[in-house]
């Protein structure tokens, strides 16, 4: 019998595109976990997050930063949020991001690994907002969408979560199944602005 060896593959093979004032790069060193708040469990979860990460659950539409693993908590809905974090410690947990979060917060929430379901990209540079505004229907002006804001939206008919990480730096999450179409939309918009 033939032995098969499975090898993980990044949605965009780690691609990076550079234009004057715009860099589009796949984020390859982060994991993504969904956290759902149990009924009547908000206080316990907030205490667990405070103890483990030095932060509380993010408000809807906002992000908070954790004190370890470069964790970013994305407030997506009333009782659910995502956590993006450095996956350097995953080998210690058999490659299971959800297990790493469970070790940090115990059983204070329902956690599900989302890492393989999404493509994660970072778009940055002086002209990145101009490129994103061509395909994003929400107002990205800093007065309306500034550092620490997060929103669910669509870009070129593809579901997207957008995070303003810093001025002129955005993290974009989109379903892995359409990763190449999503990159094409970003690339085309960047070319049109550059």
Secondary structure, 3 states (H helix, E strand, C coil): CCCCCCCCCCCCCCCEEEECCEEEEECCCEEEEEEEECCCCHHHHHHHHHHHHCCCCCCCCEEEECCCCCCEEEEEECCEEEEEEECCCHHHHCCCHHHHHHHHHCCCEEEEECHHHEEEEEEECCCHHHHHHCCECCCCCCCCCCCCEEEEEEECCEEEEEEEEECCEEEEEEEHHHHHHHHHHHHHHHHHHC
